[in-house]
Amino acid sequence: MTQLRDTRQTLLLVDDEPINLQVLNHTLQQDYRLLFAKDGNKALALARAELPDLVLLDIMMPGTSGYDVCQALKADPATAGIPVIFVTALTGDAHEERGFALGAVDYITKPFSPAIVKARVRTHLSLVQVDVLRNTRLQIVQCLGMASEYKDNETGMHVVRMSHYAHRLALAAGYTAAQAEDVLHAAPMHDVGKIGIPDAILQKPGKLTGPEWDVMRRHAEIGARIIGEHETGLLRLARTIALHHHEKWDGTGYPQGLRGEEIPHVARIVAIADVFDALTSARPYKPAWPLEEALDLIRREGGKHFDPVLAELFLGCLPEILLIRERWADREGLFDDLAAAPSVAAAAAAAAAQSASETLRPSA
């Protein structure tokens, strides 16, 4: 008869006293799959082999102490993310401080209450799940952002640079570190709607006709539909950016013709970051604009295309902007590779022309 695999979350219990392991076993066995180690070396071997969801770790053990085990776990990339709770007879602030300094998430003193242990374990496992969910959502957002770049035949560095520009501008505009980080991660989704634009239009060399521009402009609304409605969080921010980053301060943008402060603030930030990177990036059909010309356009378009306050803040961030531009520069020789494949080069040229900004490419 086939034995069903135990799919419960796994805890590693480490203590050199069998009675303590028995008490923990009695407390936790109903809800979790348990692993046991009576010394530090076995604990490390089990942690690396089994990758438990959480470790309950005694400190005072012969040979390798709990402090040593925790330090080794945190030094190994494979186990660094596993939360460690010290369960020990050592009391006093100094011991707790050392435990937290080594990377432990909690500190429980013996003799312990089984109810307290269960509650602490449950809390920290919940926090792990929240982190996993957030990281998974972030990876989905990043993958969709990269998918739009493949569709648009961009270099891939465009979304990286412009998202870092947007992050820096958000900080300058007074966003908290956490809010600016959300901008960093949501900005790559700005053109995801191009997935829904026909290749004949998206990759057309030269000017677009009026009807073709009408289709091209739909990518903002398509992007919003792809991301979907969300009440809060990163995807809500990404939807706002995708829908509104082509709106203009003077009301001549799309898709809704919003004007001034009607445009969501984060979309105004991304509009500047997106256009600046398009201007200053080389494309198969054009060299990069000289920096001063690109900066002059940002300056001139303040109060027209761009929020004038944000345009000035962006110009004030120039040293950081240039560092980002240098760090995430396009791979050397990329366009030589494209030139060897004319169809790809033509597609990339057309996409770059559309990406550069609607202010630079009129319809035929």
C-alpha positions, 0 to 999 in steps of 0.5 A, spaced: 500 500 500 502 506 497 504 511 503 501 518 502 506 523 503 506 528 509 505 535 506 505 539 512 510 544 514 516 541 516 519 544 523 526 542 525 527 541 533 534 541 536 536 540 543 541 535 546 536 534 552 531 528 550 526 530 555 525 537 551 525 534 544 519 530 547 515 536 550 516 539 543 514 533 540 508 533 544 506 540 543 507 540 535 506 533 532 499 534 531 500 540 526 507 539 523 512 534 520 517 534 525 525 533 524 529 532 530 537 533 532 540 532 538 547 536 536 549 542 532 552 538 526 546 533 525 542 540 525 546 543 520 546 536 516 538 536 516 537 543 515 541 543 508 538 536 506 530 537 508 530 545 508 525 545 513 520 551 514 522 553 521 527 551 526 526 551 534 533 551 536 537 550 543 543 554 545 547 550 550 549 544 546 556 540 547 560 542 541 557 546 536 552 551 540 545 553 537 549 560 536 554 557 531 548 553 528 544 559 527 550 563 524 552 557 519 544 557 517 544 564 515 551 564 512 548 559 507 544 561 501 540 555 501 538 556 508 539 563 510 531 564 509 529 559 514 526 562 520 530 560 527 527 561 534 531 560 540 528 555 545 533 556 551 534 556 558 539 562 557 535 568 560 537 576 560 537 581 555 545 580 552 543 573 550 537 575 547 540 581 543 546 576 541 540 571 538 537 576 534 543 579 532 545 572 529 538 572 525 533 569 529 526 571 529 524 570 536 527 567 543 523 563 548 526 561 554 525 555 558 521 552 561 516 554 556 508 554 555 506 549 550 501 554 548 506 560 547 510 555 543 505 554 538 503 561 537 510 563 536 511 558 531 504 559 527 506 567 527 512 566 524 510 561 519 504 566 517 510 571 516 514 566 511 507 565 507 506 572 506 513 573 504 513 568 499 506 570 496 509 577 495 515 575 492 511 570 487 506 576 485 513 580 484 515 575 480 509 575 476 509 582 475 516 582 472 515 576 468 509 580 464 514 586 464 519 582 460 514 579 456 512 586 453 519 587 452 520 581 448 513 583 444 516 590 443 523 587 441 526 592 446 533 590 449 530 588 456 535 594 459 529 599 458 524 597 463 530 596 468 533 603 467 526 606 467 524 603 473 530 605 477 529 612 474 522 612 477 524 609 483 529 615 484 524 620 482 519 617 487 524 618 493 525 625 491 518 627 490 517 624 498 515 617 497 517 613 503 522 607 501 517 602 501 512 606 496 518 608 492 520 600 492 513 599 489 514 604 484 520 600 482 517 593 481 510 596 478 514 600 473 516 595 468 509 593 467 507 600 464 507 597 456 504 590 458 498 592 453 503 592 447 502 584 448 495 586 445 497 590 439 498 587 432 505 585 430 504 589 423 503 595 427 507 594 433 513 592 428 512 597 422 518 601 420 516 608 419 510 612 421 504 610 423 497 612 419 492 615 423 488 609 424 494 605 426 495 610 431 488 609 434 490 602 435 497 603 438 494 607 443 489 602 445 495 598 449 494 603 455 487 600 456 489 593 454 495 593 459 490 595 465 485 589 463 491 584 463 493 586 470 486 587 472 482 590 478 485 590 485 483 594 491 490 595 494 497 592 493 503 592 487 498 590 482 493 596 483 499 600 482 501 597 476 495 598 473 494 605 474 501 606 471 499 602 465 493 605 464 495 613 465 503 613 463 501 616 456 497 622 459 500 629 459 500 635 464 496 639 458 491 634 457 493 632 450 495 625 452 491 618 452 487 614 453 482 619 457 485 626 456 486 627 463 489 634 465 494 636 471 493 633 477 487 629 475 493 624 472 495 619 478 502 622 481 505 615 480 503 615 472 506 622 472 513 619 475 513 614 470 512 618 464 518 622 465 522 616 466 520 612 460 521 618 455 528 620 458 530 613 457 527 612 450 531 619 448 537 617 451 538 610 449 541 608 442 536 604 437 538 600 431 535 606 427 538 612 431 543 614 436 542 616 443 540 623 444 546 627 447 544 628 454 543 635 454 538 635 448 534 630 452 534 634 459 532 640 455 526 636 452 524 634 459 525 642 461 521 644 456 516 639 456 515 641 464 507 644 464 506 641 457 507 633 457 510 633 464 508 635 471 512 641 472 514 640 479 516 632 477 520 635 471 524 639 476 525 634 481 528 629 475 533 634 473 535 635 480 536 628 481 541 628 475 547 625 478 543 619 481 540 618 474 547 618 470 549 612 475 543 608 474 544 609 466 551 607 467 550 601 471 544 598 467 547 600 460 545 596 454 549 590 452 555 592 447 554 590 440 547 588 441 545 592 435 550 589 431 547 582 432 540 585 430 543 588 424 545 581 422 538 579 422 534 584 418 527 582 420 529 583 427 532 589 426 527 592 423 522 590 428 526 593 433 527 599 430 519 600 429 518 598 436 524 603 439 520 609 435 514 608 438 517 607 445 521 613 444 515 618 445 509 620 441 512 627 441 517 624 437 513 620 432 507 623 428 502 619 424 503 619 417 
